[in-house]
C-alpha cells in the first residue's frame, strides 16, 4: 500500500513539474495556497494556536522538566560517589534501544580524512 501511494504521489509531482499544463496547474495551486495562508481569518487561527502553545509551554514546562529529571534519576540511579562533589552514575547495564551507535566517520564516509 505504501509503495502504491508513493508511486501515485511521484506521478502527480512529475505531472505538475514536467508538463506545461502541469506547471500551469502548479502555479494555480501555489497562488491558491499563498492566498489561503495570507488570509486574515487563517492567520487569526494561527495566532490563536501559537498563543495556546506558548501558554501550554509556560504552564507545563516545569512539570515536564521535573518528570524528565525524575525519570533520568530513576534510570541512572546506581552507585553514587559524592565525595568529590560530583555524582557518578552506574551505566554498566545501559544498552542503546535503537541499535548500535555509529560514529561520524561511519555516517559520512565521503568526508573521511586520509
Order of alpha helices (4+ residues) and beta strands (2+ residues): alpha-alpha-alpha-alpha
